[in-house]
Amino acid sequence: MRLTRIIVAGLALYCFPGCKDQNNPVDGESPSNVVFPVRDVSYQYHVQVLFDQACNSASCHGEGAHPSALKLTNWGNTVIMTPGVVIPGKPDASTLVLRIEGRGAIMPPYGNLLNQNQINGIRAWIVEGAKNN
């Protein structure tokens, strides 16, 4: 019985190392190439660049016509114009974090999701006060 478990576990590791969980993508599968630092996240150099690459198409959260009133085109639109999307210091209360983590309506709704580094980076930026830096 023990030998069987070891063989099954070994086969699982050997045969399925590349299996991908759509809700937990690995680095490199994101619609953006932005890599976030662990701390001192810059809105200008990290967050907005990510939004521009992954979120701001005409059909999503850019300047064009789209189903959402949220426009992620600048800090003011993201933090001030749509209350509750980003609550400085409170990532678990921020709708943006809930959506990118897949709690509720997941964002982006199609295509590749943000990778864990990017999700952690958005969380860090919010924890650090969601500054316009």
ChimeraX commands (.cxc) that place a marker at each C-alpha (Angstrom):
marker #1 position 0.00,0.00,0.00 radius 0.5
marker #1 position 2.79,2.42,0.93 radius 0.5
marker #1 position 4.73,1.58,-2.23 radius 0.5
marker #1 position 1.59,2.26,-4.29 radius 0.5
marker #1 position 1.23,5.74,-2.74 radius 0.5
marker #1 position 4.86,6.54,-3.44 radius 0.5
marker #1 position 4.54,5.42,-7.07 radius 0.5
marker #1 position 1.32,7.43,-7.58 radius 0.5
marker #1 position 2.87,10.52,-5.98 radius 0.5
marker #1 position 5.98,10.14,-8.14 radius 0.5
marker #1 position 3.92,9.77,-11.30 radius 0.5
marker #1 position 1.91,12.85,-10.41 radius 0.5
marker #1 position 5.07,14.90,-9.97 radius 0.5
marker #1 position 6.60,13.52,-13.16 radius 0.5
marker #1 position 3.55,13.63,-15.42 radius 0.5
marker #1 position 1.84,16.80,-14.28 radius 0.5
marker #1 position 4.49,19.40,-13.44 radius 0.5
marker #1 position 3.28,21.70,-16.19 radius 0.5
marker #1 position -0.40,21.65,-15.32 radius 0.5
marker #1 position -1.66,25.16,-15.04 radius 0.5
marker #1 position -4.43,26.38,-12.80 radius 0.5
marker #1 position -6.27,29.15,-14.66 radius 0.5
marker #1 position -6.91,30.98,-11.39 radius 0.5
marker #1 position -3.29,30.80,-10.26 radius 0.5
marker #1 position -1.12,31.53,-13.30 radius 0.5
marker #1 position 2.64,31.42,-13.05 radius 0.5
marker #1 position 4.89,34.33,-13.91 radius 0.5
marker #1 position 5.00,35.03,-17.62 radius 0.5
marker #1 position 1.39,34.13,-18.43 radius 0.5
marker #1 position 0.01,37.53,-17.53 radius 0.5
marker #1 position -1.25,39.93,-20.21 radius 0.5
marker #1 position 1.51,42.24,-18.94 radius 0.5
marker #1 position 5.26,41.95,-18.47 radius 0.5
marker #1 position 5.35,44.19,-15.38 radius 0.5
marker #1 position 7.29,42.76,-12.43 radius 0.5
marker #1 position 6.56,44.33,-9.05 radius 0.5
marker #1 position 9.03,44.78,-6.19 radius 0.5
marker #1 position 8.08,43.41,-2.77 radius 0.5
marker #1 position 7.79,46.94,-1.33 radius 0.5
marker #1 position 8.05,50.57,-2.43 radius 0.5
marker #1 position 5.64,49.97,-5.29 radius 0.5
marker #1 position 5.36,52.93,-7.64 radius 0.5
marker #1 position 2.01,53.81,-9.14 radius 0.5
marker #1 position 3.68,55.40,-12.17 radius 0.5
marker #1 position 6.27,52.68,-12.89 radius 0.5
marker #1 position 4.39,49.56,-11.83 radius 0.5
marker #1 position 0.64,49.93,-11.28 radius 0.5
marker #1 position -0.23,52.23,-14.19 radius 0.5
marker #1 position 2.05,50.34,-16.60 radius 0.5
marker #1 position 0.27,47.10,-15.62 radius 0.5
marker #1 position -3.13,48.73,-16.11 radius 0.5
marker #1 position -2.08,50.13,-19.49 radius 0.5
marker #1 position -0.94,46.71,-20.68 radius 0.5
marker #1 position -3.60,44.49,-19.13 radius 0.5
marker #1 position -6.72,46.56,-18.46 radius 0.5
marker #1 position -6.99,49.65,-20.63 radius 0.5
marker #1 position -8.21,48.34,-23.93 radius 0.5
marker #1 position -11.15,50.19,-25.48 radius 0.5
marker #1 position -13.50,47.39,-24.42 radius 0.5
marker #1 position -12.37,47.23,-20.79 radius 0.5
marker #1 position -11.21,50.04,-18.50 radius 0.5
marker #1 position -9.69,52.51,-20.98 radius 0.5
marker #1 position -11.10,55.73,-22.37 radius 0.5
marker #1 position -13.39,54.05,-24.91 radius 0.5
marker #1 position -16.96,52.97,-24.47 radius 0.5
marker #1 position -17.19,49.92,-22.23 radius 0.5
marker #1 position -19.67,48.38,-19.80 radius 0.5
marker #1 position -17.76,49.46,-16.68 radius 0.5
marker #1 position -17.70,53.01,-15.39 radius 0.5
marker #1 position -14.26,52.32,-13.94 radius 0.5
marker #1 position -11.42,53.77,-15.99 radius 0.5
marker #1 position -7.94,52.69,-14.94 radius 0.5
marker #1 position -6.27,55.35,-17.06 radius 0.5
marker #1 position -4.79,57.43,-14.24 radius 0.5
marker #1 position -4.46,57.54,-10.46 radius 0.5
marker #1 position -7.44,59.86,-9.95 radius 0.5
marker #1 position -9.80,57.63,-11.91 radius 0.5
marker #1 position -8.55,54.56,-10.05 radius 0.5
marker #1 position -8.45,55.85,-6.48 radius 0.5
marker #1 position -10.78,58.85,-6.29 radius 0.5
marker #1 position -13.42,58.75,-9.03 radius 0.5
marker #1 position -14.74,55.28,-8.25 radius 0.5
marker #1 position -15.09,54.91,-4.47 radius 0.5
marker #1 position -14.34,51.47,-3.06 radius 0.5
marker #1 position -12.21,50.26,-5.95 radius 0.5
marker #1 position -9.05,51.13,-4.03 radius 0.5
marker #1 position -9.19,51.84,-0.31 radius 0.5
marker #1 position -5.71,53.01,0.72 radius 0.5
marker #1 position -4.25,50.76,3.41 radius 0.5
marker #1 position -7.03,48.17,3.04 radius 0.5
marker #1 position -6.45,45.71,0.19 radius 0.5
marker #1 position -9.01,43.19,1.46 radius 0.5
marker #1 position -11.70,45.88,1.37 radius 0.5
marker #1 position -10.69,47.13,-2.10 radius 0.5
marker #1 position -12.85,45.89,-4.95 radius 0.5
marker #1 position -9.82,45.90,-7.26 radius 0.5
marker #1 position -8.07,43.26,-5.13 radius 0.5
marker #1 position -11.22,41.18,-4.77 radius 0.5
marker #1 position -11.62,41.07,-8.55 radius 0.5
marker #1 position -8.02,40.31,-9.50 radius 0.5
marker #1 position -7.92,37.57,-6.86 radius 0.5
marker #1 position -11.09,36.03,-8.28 radius 0.5
marker #1 position -13.42,36.80,-5.39 radius 0.5
marker #1 position -16.61,37.83,-7.15 radius 0.5
marker #1 position -16.44,38.75,-10.82 radius 0.5
marker #1 position -12.88,37.91,-11.80 radius 0.5
marker #1 position -10.79,40.40,-13.73 radius 0.5
marker #1 position -9.79,40.17,-16.40 radius 0.5
marker #1 position -12.90,38.22,-17.38 radius 0.5
marker #1 position -11.21,36.58,-20.38 radius 0.5
marker #1 position -7.68,35.80,-21.43 radius 0.5
marker #1 position -4.79,35.39,-19.02 radius 0.5
marker #1 position -5.13,36.51,-15.44 radius 0.5
marker #1 position -2.59,38.62,-13.61 radius 0.5
marker #1 position 0.22,36.55,-12.14 radius 0.5
marker #1 position 0.81,36.23,-8.40 radius 0.5
marker #1 position 3.64,38.78,-8.42 radius 0.5
marker #1 position 1.31,41.37,-9.98 radius 0.5
marker #1 position -1.52,40.60,-7.55 radius 0.5
marker #1 position 0.90,40.86,-4.63 radius 0.5
marker #1 position 2.25,44.12,-6.09 radius 0.5
marker #1 position -1.21,45.69,-6.29 radius 0.5
marker #1 position -1.85,44.57,-2.69 radius 0.5
marker #1 position 1.50,46.06,-1.56 radius 0.5
marker #1 position 0.75,49.36,-3.32 radius 0.5
marker #1 position -2.61,49.57,-1.52 radius 0.5
marker #1 position -1.08,48.59,1.85 radius 0.5
marker #1 position 1.53,51.33,1.31 radius 0.5
marker #1 position -1.29,53.87,0.97 radius 0.5
marker #1 position -2.10,53.67,-2.77 radius 0.5
marker #1 position 0.11,56.70,-3.37 radius 0.5
marker #1 position 0.32,58.60,-6.62 radius 0.5
marker #1 position 4.07,58.11,-6.86 radius 0.5
marker link #1:1,2 radius 0.2
marker link #1:2,3 radius 0.2
marker link #1:3,4 radius 0.2
marker link #1:4,5 radius 0.2
marker link #1:5,6 radius 0.2
marker link #1:6,7 radius 0.2
marker link #1:7,8 radius 0.2
marker link #1:8,9 radius 0.2
marker link #1:9,10 radius 0.2
marker link #1:10,11 radius 0.2
marker link #1:11,12 radius 0.2
marker link #1:12,13 radius 0.2
marker link #1:13,14 radius 0.2
marker link #1:14,15 radius 0.2
marker link #1:15,16 radius 0.2
marker link #1:16,17 radius 0.2
marker link #1:17,18 radius 0.2
marker link #1:18,19 radius 0.2
marker link #1:19,20 radius 0.2
marker link #1:20,21 radius 0.2
marker link #1:21,22 radius 0.2
marker link #1:22,23 radius 0.2
marker link #1:23,24 radius 0.2
marker link #1:24,25 radius 0.2
marker link #1:25,26 radius 0.2
marker link #1:26,27 radius 0.2
marker link #1:27,28 radius 0.2
marker link #1:28,29 radius 0.2
marker link #1:29,30 radius 0.2
marker link #1:30,31 radius 0.2
marker link #1:31,32 radius 0.2
marker link #1:32,33 radius 0.2
marker link #1:33,34 radius 0.2
marker link #1:34,35 radius 0.2
marker link #1:35,36 radius 0.2
marker link #1:36,37 radius 0.2
marker link #1:37,38 radius 0.2
marker link #1:38,39 radius 0.2
marker link #1:39,40 radius 0.2
marker link #1:40,41 radius 0.2
marker link #1:41,42 radius 0.2
marker link #1:42,43 radius 0.2
marker link #1:43,44 radius 0.2
marker link #1:44,45 radius 0.2
marker link #1:45,46 radius 0.2
marker link #1:46,47 radius 0.2
marker link #1:47,48 radius 0.2
marker link #1:48,49 radius 0.2
marker link #1:49,50 radius 0.2
marker link #1:50,51 radius 0.2
marker link #1:51,52 radius 0.2
marker link #1:52,53 radius 0.2
marker link #1:53,54 radius 0.2
marker link #1:54,55 radius 0.2
marker link #1:55,56 radius 0.2
marker link #1:56,57 radius 0.2
marker link #1:57,58 radius 0.2
marker link #1:58,59 radius 0.2
marker link #1:59,60 radius 0.2
marker link #1:60,61 radius 0.2
marker link #1:61,62 radius 0.2
marker link #1:62,63 radius 0.2
marker link #1:63,64 radius 0.2
marker link #1:64,65 radius 0.2
marker link #1:65,66 radius 0.2
marker link #1:66,67 radius 0.2
marker link #1:67,68 radius 0.2
marker link #1:68,69 radius 0.2
marker link #1:69,70 radius 0.2
marker link #1:70,71 radius 0.2
marker link #1:71,72 radius 0.2
marker link #1:72,73 radius 0.2
marker link #1:73,74 radius 0.2
marker link #1:74,75 radius 0.2
marker link #1:75,76 radius 0.2
marker link #1:76,77 radius 0.2
marker link #1:77,78 radius 0.2
marker link #1:78,79 radius 0.2
marker link #1:79,80 radius 0.2
marker link #1:80,81 radius 0.2
marker link #1:81,82 radius 0.2
marker link #1:82,83 radius 0.2
marker link #1:83,84 radius 0.2
marker link #1:84,85 radius 0.2
marker link #1:85,86 radius 0.2
marker link #1:86,87 radius 0.2
marker link #1:87,88 radius 0.2
marker link #1:88,89 radius 0.2
marker link #1:89,90 radius 0.2
marker link #1:90,91 radius 0.2
marker link #1:91,92 radius 0.2
marker link #1:92,93 radius 0.2
marker link #1:93,94 radius 0.2
marker link #1:94,95 radius 0.2
marker link #1:95,96 radius 0.2
marker link #1:96,97 radius 0.2
marker link #1:97,98 radius 0.2
marker link #1:98,99 radius 0.2
marker link #1:99,100 radius 0.2
marker link #1:100,101 radius 0.2
marker link #1:101,102 radius 0.2
marker link #1:102,103 radius 0.2
marker link #1:103,104 radius 0.2
marker link #1:104,105 radius 0.2
marker link #1:105,106 radius 0.2
marker link #1:106,107 radius 0.2
marker link #1:107,108 radius 0.2
marker link #1:108,109 radius 0.2
marker link #1:109,110 radius 0.2
marker link #1:110,111 radius 0.2
marker link #1:111,112 radius 0.2
marker link #1:112,113 radius 0.2
marker link #1:113,114 radius 0.2
marker link #1:114,115 radius 0.2
marker link #1:115,116 radius 0.2
marker link #1:116,117 radius 0.2
marker link #1:117,118 radius 0.2
marker link #1:118,119 radius 0.2
marker link #1:119,120 radius 0.2
marker link #1:120,121 radius 0.2
marker link #1:121,122 radius 0.2
marker link #1:122,123 radius 0.2
marker link #1:123,124 radius 0.2
marker link #1:124,125 radius 0.2
marker link #1:125,126 radius 0.2
marker link #1:126,127 radius 0.2
marker link #1:127,128 radius 0.2
marker link #1:128,129 radius 0.2
marker link #1:129,130 radius 0.2
marker link #1:130,131 radius 0.2
marker link #1:131,132 radius 0.2
marker link #1:132,133 radius 0.2
view
